[in-house]
Amino acid sequence: MVPLWACVTLATLITCLIYSGLNWRLGNAAEPLLRAIYQTPLPQIMPGRRPTSPQALLDLHQRLTT
């Protein structure tokens, strides 16, 4: 008769091997996509230009609370 702890250890080992294999395959599949994302140029931001004024945000807050 095989002890319970040996069965649990074997099942855990098999689960870890499956997880590691799938993780490795996912990393290989995602590598080209991540490389393309990292090579995408960032947008140029003009210093001194603000997208919204603080007053517009206050007006929006007042409109939403009334």
Phi, psi and omega in degrees: 000136182269132179296151181298320181296329178290321177295317179295319179296316179295318178296321178295319178298314179297318179297318179295321178295318178296315180299315180296319179295316179292323178296320178295317179295320178296320178298318178293324180287328183274345185302313179297322179294315179295323177298318179293322179295316182292336180270356178291129181289145179279149178291147178277130181250129180279124178289138179099343177264129178249136183294323179223150178272153179298328180295321178296324177293322178294318178298319179296320179296319179293321179294323182284333183273344180268000000 
